[in-house]
Amino acid sequence: MDKKFPSAFCIPVQKPNHVGRRRASTKPSTRMSSGVPNYAKEYRFCPSCGEEKLTERVPDGDGRSRLVCDACGNVMYFNPKIVSAALAMTEDRSRVLLVKRSIPPVGKWTIPAGFMEIGENSSDGAIRETKEEANANIRITSVIAVYNILAAAQVQIMYLAYLVDEHVEAGSETSEARLFAWDEIPWDSLAFATVTWSLEYARSNLSNIDSVHPQLRTKQMDGSYIEA
């Protein structure tokens, strides 16, 4: 995958997930929740009729503002992206797999992760990303965390996994793959807050890691987070 975990949790411009045909009203979107993610704010052309007539407003009967075409009335709907990640350890739990990114943010360390592909489930996505980024084979056992990143319109599913063997090497989007002891993790050089959260949670629960309840956390629009 060529677009993963963009810097500062901002997703690159992508095509919309779904296009509807609901007729929009001229009702202003003030004090309404927005259904338009940050990455779509710059969309200009309607994917239905091709006219440069997109505005953000609330369609009739809706509770959120949407991108609406003033020419044909087409309403665009967007949904959160699903990220699958693997927190992969050695069988004795003494070391954890990290990869150094060669895509932005370049040089930062992360656990293998990326957006799900069409036609795969979330655990298969984590296995695939680990193979792509670290050339490693893993055995997934459970979910260690689920994080909602509101500003990026992402849901990140972190899987707990064990390495089938200890062979790891960099892939096309990484410059290095390495097994770190827990006290060797480069905490100040981790790519994203969710990587730090999942590693800290796993390290604090190593004794019962296979039965621990997943950490559930939401990063809110203002950057703060809540446990839920």
Contacts in CASP RR format, 6 or more apart in sequence:
PFRMAT RR
TARGET T0000
AUTHOR 0000-0000-0000
METHOD contacts of the structure
MODEL  1
MDKKFPSAFCIPVQKPNHVGRRRASTKPSTRMSSGVPNYAKEYRFCPSCG
EEKLTERVPDGDGRSRLVCDACGNVMYFNPKIVSAALAMTEDRSRVLLVK
RSIPPVGKWTIPAGFMEIGENSSDGAIRETKEEANANIRITSVIAVYNIL
AAAQVQIMYLAYLVDEHVEAGSETSEARLFAWDEIPWDSLAFATVTWSLE
YARSNLSNIDSVHPQLRTKQMDGSYIEA
1 114 0 8 1.000
1 115 0 8 1.000
1 117 0 8 1.000
1 129 0 8 1.000
1 132 0 8 1.000
1 173 0 8 1.000
2 103 0 8 1.000
2 173 0 8 1.000
3 11 0 8 1.000
3 12 0 8 1.000
3 14 0 8 1.000
3 115 0 8 1.000
4 83 0 8 1.000
4 103 0 8 1.000
4 113 0 8 1.000
4 114 0 8 1.000
4 115 0 8 1.000
4 129 0 8 1.000
4 173 0 8 1.000
5 83 0 8 1.000
5 110 0 8 1.000
5 113 0 8 1.000
5 114 0 8 1.000
5 191 0 8 1.000
5 192 0 8 1.000
6 12 0 8 1.000
6 104 0 8 1.000
6 152 0 8 1.000
7 104 0 8 1.000
7 105 0 8 1.000
9 149 0 8 1.000
9 151 0 8 1.000
9 152 0 8 1.000
9 154 0 8 1.000
9 192 0 8 1.000
9 219 0 8 1.000
10 38 0 8 1.000
10 39 0 8 1.000
10 151 0 8 1.000
10 152 0 8 1.000
11 37 0 8 1.000
11 38 0 8 1.000
11 39 0 8 1.000
11 81 0 8 1.000
11 152 0 8 1.000
11 153 0 8 1.000
11 154 0 8 1.000
12 39 0 8 1.000
13 39 0 8 1.000
13 40 0 8 1.000
13 42 0 8 1.000
13 43 0 8 1.000
14 39 0 8 1.000
15 47 0 8 1.000
16 40 0 8 1.000
16 43 0 8 1.000
16 47 0 8 1.000
16 76 0 8 1.000
16 77 0 8 1.000
16 78 0 8 1.000
17 77 0 8 1.000
17 78 0 8 1.000
17 79 0 8 1.000
18 76 0 8 1.000
18 77 0 8 1.000
18 78 0 8 1.000
18 79 0 8 1.000
19 47 0 8 1.000
19 48 0 8 1.000
19 74 0 8 1.000
19 75 0 8 1.000
19 76 0 8 1.000
19 77 0 8 1.000
20 74 0 8 1.000
20 75 0 8 1.000
20 76 0 8 1.000
20 77 0 8 1.000
21 48 0 8 1.000
21 73 0 8 1.000
21 74 0 8 1.000
21 75 0 8 1.000
22 59 0 8 1.000
22 60 0 8 1.000
22 62 0 8 1.000
22 73 0 8 1.000
22 75 0 8 1.000
23 59 0 8 1.000
23 60 0 8 1.000
23 73 0 8 1.000
23 75 0 8 1.000
24 57 0 8 1.000
24 58 0 8 1.000
24 59 0 8 1.000
24 60 0 8 1.000
24 66 0 8 1.000
24 68 0 8 1.000
24 69 0 8 1.000
24 73 0 8 1.000
24 75 0 8 1.000
25 57 0 8 1.000
25 58 0 8 1.000
25 59 0 8 1.000
25 60 0 8 1.000
26 57 0 8 1.000
27 57 0 8 1.000
27 58 0 8 1.000
27 60 0 8 1.000
28 57 0 8 1.000
28 58 0 8 1.000
29 56 0 8 1.000
29 57 0 8 1.000
29 58 0 8 1.000
29 65 0 8 1.000
32 58 0 8 1.000
32 63 0 8 1.000
32 64 0 8 1.000
32 65 0 8 1.000
33 63 0 8 1.000
33 64 0 8 1.000
33 65 0 8 1.000
34 56 0 8 1.000
34 64 0 8 1.000
34 65 0 8 1.000
35 64 0 8 1.000
35 65 0 8 1.000
35 66 0 8 1.000
35 77 0 8 1.000
35 78 0 8 1.000
36 56 0 8 1.000
36 65 0 8 1.000
36 66 0 8 1.000
36 67 0 8 1.000
36 76 0 8 1.000
36 78 0 8 1.000
37 78 0 8 1.000
37 152 0 8 1.000
37 153 0 8 1.000
38 151 0 8 1.000
38 152 0 8 1.000
38 153 0 8 1.000
39 153 0 8 1.000
40 67 0 8 1.000
40 76 0 8 1.000
40 78 0 8 1.000
41 56 0 8 1.000
43 54 0 8 1.000
43 67 0 8 1.000
43 76 0 8 1.000
44 52 0 8 1.000
44 54 0 8 1.000
45 51 0 8 1.000
45 52 0 8 1.000
45 54 0 8 1.000
46 52 0 8 1.000
46 53 0 8 1.000
46 54 0 8 1.000
46 69 0 8 1.000
46 71 0 8 1.000
46 72 0 8 1.000
46 74 0 8 1.000
47 74 0 8 1.000
47 76 0 8 1.000
48 69 0 8 1.000
48 72 0 8 1.000
48 74 0 8 1.000
49 69 0 8 1.000
49 71 0 8 1.000
49 72 0 8 1.000
49 74 0 8 1.000
50 71 0 8 1.000
51 69 0 8 1.000
51 70 0 8 1.000
51 71 0 8 1.000
51 72 0 8 1.000
53 69 0 8 1.000
53 70 0 8 1.000
53 71 0 8 1.000
53 72 0 8 1.000
54 67 0 8 1.000
54 68 0 8 1.000
54 69 0 8 1.000
54 70 0 8 1.000
54 76 0 8 1.000
55 67 0 8 1.000
55 68 0 8 1.000
55 70 0 8 1.000
56 65 0 8 1.000
56 66 0 8 1.000
56 67 0 8 1.000
56 68 0 8 1.000
57 65 0 8 1.000
57 66 0 8 1.000
57 68 0 8 1.000
58 64 0 8 1.000
58 65 0 8 1.000
58 66 0 8 1.000
59 66 0 8 1.000
59 68 0 8 1.000
59 75 0 8 1.000
66 75 0 8 1.000
66 76 0 8 1.000
66 77 0 8 1.000
67 75 0 8 1.000
67 76 0 8 1.000
68 74 0 8 1.000
68 75 0 8 1.000
68 76 0 8 1.000
69 75 0 8 1.000
78 153 0 8 1.000
79 153 0 8 1.000
80 148 0 8 1.000
80 153 0 8 1.000
80 154 0 8 1.000
80 155 0 8 1.000
81 115 0 8 1.000
81 116 0 8 1.000
81 152 0 8 1.000
81 153 0 8 1.000
81 154 0 8 1.000
81 155 0 8 1.000
82 115 0 8 1.000
82 116 0 8 1.000
82 122 0 8 1.000
82 154 0 8 1.000
82 155 0 8 1.000
82 157 0 8 1.000
83 113 0 8 1.000
83 114 0 8 1.000
83 115 0 8 1.000
83 116 0 8 1.000
83 154 0 8 1.000
83 155 0 8 1.000
83 156 0 8 1.000
83 157 0 8 1.000
84 113 0 8 1.000
84 114 0 8 1.000
84 115 0 8 1.000
84 116 0 8 1.000
84 122 0 8 1.000
84 123 0 8 1.000
84 124 0 8 1.000
84 125 0 8 1.000
84 126 0 8 1.000
84 129 0 8 1.000
84 157 0 8 1.000
84 159 0 8 1.000
85 111 0 8 1.000
85 112 0 8 1.000
85 113 0 8 1.000
85 114 0 8 1.000
85 126 0 8 1.000
85 129 0 8 1.000
85 156 0 8 1.000
85 157 0 8 1.000
85 158 0 8 1.000
85 159 0 8 1.000
85 194 0 8 1.000
85 198 0 8 1.000
86 97 0 8 1.000
86 111 0 8 1.000
86 112 0 8 1.000
86 113 0 8 1.000
86 126 0 8 1.000
86 127 0 8 1.000
86 129 0 8 1.000
86 130 0 8 1.000
86 138 0 8 1.000
86 140 0 8 1.000
86 158 0 8 1.000
86 159 0 8 1.000
86 161 0 8 1.000
87 96 0 8 1.000
87 111 0 8 1.000
87 144 0 8 1.000
87 158 0 8 1.000
87 159 0 8 1.000
87 160 0 8 1.000
87 161 0 8 1.000
87 198 0 8 1.000
87 199 0 8 1.000
87 202 0 8 1.000
88 96 0 8 1.000
88 97 0 8 1.000
88 111 0 8 1.000
88 112 0 8 1.000
88 130 0 8 1.000
88 136 0 8 1.000
88 138 0 8 1.000
88 161 0 8 1.000
88 162 0 8 1.000
88 163 0 8 1.000
89 95 0 8 1.000
89 96 0 8 1.000
89 97 0 8 1.000
89 160 0 8 1.000
89 161 0 8 1.000
89 162 0 8 1.000
89 163 0 8 1.000
89 202 0 8 1.000
90 96 0 8 1.000
90 162 0 8 1.000
90 163 0 8 1.000
90 166 0 8 1.000
90 179 0 8 1.000
91 162 0 8 1.000
91 163 0 8 1.000
93 206 0 8 1.000
93 209 0 8 1.000
94 181 0 8 1.000
94 182 0 8 1.000
95 179 0 8 1.000
95 180 0 8 1.000
95 181 0 8 1.000
95 182 0 8 1.000
96 111 0 8 1.000
96 179 0 8 1.000
96 180 0 8 1.000
96 182 0 8 1.000
96 185 0 8 1.000
96 199 0 8 1.000
96 202 0 8 1.000
97 111 0 8 1.000
97 112 0 8 1.000
97 130 0 8 1.000
97 134 0 8 1.000
97 136 0 8 1.000
97 163 0 8 1.000
97 168 0 8 1.000
97 177 0 8 1.000
97 178 0 8 1.000
97 179 0 8 1.000
97 180 0 8 1.000
98 109 0 8 1.000
98 110 0 8 1.000
98 111 0 8 1.000
98 177 0 8 1.000
98 178 0 8 1.000
98 179 0 8 1.000
98 180 0 8 1.000
98 185 0 8 1.000
98 186 0 8 1.000
99 109 0 8 1.000
99 110 0 8 1.000
99 111 0 8 1.000
99 112 0 8 1.000
99 133 0 8 1.000
99 134 0 8 1.000
99 170 0 8 1.000
99 171 0 8 1.000
99 174 0 8 1.000
99 176 0 8 1.000
99 177 0 8 1.000
99 178 0 8 1.000
100 107 0 8 1.000
100 108 0 8 1.000
100 109 0 8 1.000
100 170 0 8 1.000
100 174 0 8 1.000
100 175 0 8 1.000
100 176 0 8 1.000
100 177 0 8 1.000
100 178 0 8 1.000
101 107 0 8 1.000
101 108 0 8 1.000
101 109 0 8 1.000
101 110 0 8 1.000
101 173 0 8 1.000
101 174 0 8 1.000
101 175 0 8 1.000
101 191 0 8 1.000
102 170 0 8 1.000
102 173 0 8 1.000
102 174 0 8 1.000
102 175 0 8 1.000
103 173 0 8 1.000
105 191 0 8 1.000
107 175 0 8 1.000
107 189 0 8 1.000
108 189 0 8 1.000
108 190 0 8 1.000
108 191 0 8 1.000
109 185 0 8 1.000
109 186 0 8 1.000
109 189 0 8 1.000
109 190 0 8 1.000
109 191 0 8 1.000
109 195 0 8 1.000
110 190 0 8 1.000
110 191 0 8 1.000
110 192 0 8 1.000
110 195 0 8 1.000
111 158 0 8 1.000
111 195 0 8 1.000
111 198 0 8 1.000
111 199 0 8 1.000
112 126 0 8 1.000
112 129 0 8 1.000
112 130 0 8 1.000
112 132 0 8 1.000
112 133 0 8 1.000
112 134 0 8 1.000
112 136 0 8 1.000
113 126 0 8 1.000
113 129 0 8 1.000
113 156 0 8 1.000
113 158 0 8 1.000
113 195 0 8 1.000
114 125 0 8 1.000
114 129 0 8 1.000
116 122 0 8 1.000
116 125 0 8 1.000
117 125 0 8 1.000
117 128 0 8 1.000
120 128 0 8 1.000
122 157 0 8 1.000
122 159 0 8 1.000
123 140 0 8 1.000
123 159 0 8 1.000
126 138 0 8 1.000
126 140 0 8 1.000
126 157 0 8 1.000
126 159 0 8 1.000
126 161 0 8 1.000
127 138 0 8 1.000
127 140 0 8 1.000
127 161 0 8 1.000
130 136 0 8 1.000
130 137 0 8 1.000
130 138 0 8 1.000
130 161 0 8 1.000
131 137 0 8 1.000
132 171 0 8 1.000
132 172 0 8 1.000
132 173 0 8 1.000
133 170 0 8 1.000
133 171 0 8 1.000
133 173 0 8 1.000
133 174 0 8 1.000
133 177 0 8 1.000
134 168 0 8 1.000
134 169 0 8 1.000
134 170 0 8 1.000
134 171 0 8 1.000
134 174 0 8 1.000
134 177 0 8 1.000
135 167 0 8 1.000
135 168 0 8 1.000
135 169 0 8 1.000
135 170 0 8 1.000
135 171 0 8 1.000
135 177 0 8 1.000
136 163 0 8 1.000
136 164 0 8 1.000
136 167 0 8 1.000
136 168 0 8 1.000
136 177 0 8 1.000
137 163 0 8 1.000
137 164 0 8 1.000
137 165 0 8 1.000
137 167 0 8 1.000
138 161 0 8 1.000
138 162 0 8 1.000
138 163 0 8 1.000
138 164 0 8 1.000
139 161 0 8 1.000
139 162 0 8 1.000
139 163 0 8 1.000
139 164 0 8 1.000
140 159 0 8 1.000
140 160 0 8 1.000
140 161 0 8 1.000
141 159 0 8 1.000
141 160 0 8 1.000
141 161 0 8 1.000
141 162 0 8 1.000
141 210 0 8 1.000
142 159 0 8 1.000
142 160 0 8 1.000
142 210 0 8 1.000
142 214 0 8 1.000
143 157 0 8 1.000
143 158 0 8 1.000
143 159 0 8 1.000
143 160 0 8 1.000
143 214 0 8 1.000
144 158 0 8 1.000
144 159 0 8 1.000
144 160 0 8 1.000
144 198 0 8 1.000
144 201 0 8 1.000
144 202 0 8 1.000
144 209 0 8 1.000
144 212 0 8 1.000
144 214 0 8 1.000
144 215 0 8 1.000
145 156 0 8 1.000
145 157 0 8 1.000
145 158 0 8 1.000
145 194 0 8 1.000
145 197 0 8 1.000
145 198 0 8 1.000
145 201 0 8 1.000
145 214 0 8 1.000
145 215 0 8 1.000
145 216 0 8 1.000
145 217 0 8 1.000
146 155 0 8 1.000
146 156 0 8 1.000
146 157 0 8 1.000
146 158 0 8 1.000
146 214 0 8 1.000
146 215 0 8 1.000
146 216 0 8 1.000
146 217 0 8 1.000
147 155 0 8 1.000
147 156 0 8 1.000
147 158 0 8 1.000
147 194 0 8 1.000
147 197 0 8 1.000
147 198 0 8 1.000
147 215 0 8 1.000
147 217 0 8 1.000
147 218 0 8 1.000
147 219 0 8 1.000
148 154 0 8 1.000
148 155 0 8 1.000
148 156 0 8 1.000
148 217 0 8 1.000
148 218 0 8 1.000
148 219 0 8 1.000
149 155 0 8 1.000
149 156 0 8 1.000
149 194 0 8 1.000
149 219 0 8 1.000
150 218 0 8 1.000
150 219 0 8 1.000
150 220 0 8 1.000
150 221 0 8 1.000
151 219 0 8 1.000
151 221 0 8 1.000
151 223 0 8 1.000
156 194 0 8 1.000
158 194 0 8 1.000
158 198 0 8 1.000
160 202 0 8 1.000
160 209 0 8 1.000
160 210 0 8 1.000
163 179 0 8 1.000
166 179 0 8 1.000
168 177 0 8 1.000
168 178 0 8 1.000
168 179 0 8 1.000
169 177 0 8 1.000
170 176 0 8 1.000
170 177 0 8 1.000
171 177 0 8 1.000
180 186 0 8 1.000
182 203 0 8 1.000
182 206 0 8 1.000
185 199 0 8 1.000
187 196 0 8 1.000
190 196 0 8 1.000
190 199 0 8 1.000
193 219 0 8 1.000
193 225 0 8 1.000
194 219 0 8 1.000
197 215 0 8 1.000
197 217 0 8 1.000
198 215 0 8 1.000
201 215 0 8 1.000
202 209 0 8 1.000
205 212 0 8 1.000
215 227 0 8 1.000
216 227 0 8 1.000
216 228 0 8 1.000
217 225 0 8 1.000
217 226 0 8 1.000
217 227 0 8 1.000
217 228 0 8 1.000
218 225 0 8 1.000
218 226 0 8 1.000
218 228 0 8 1.000
219 225 0 8 1.000
220 226 0 8 1.000
END
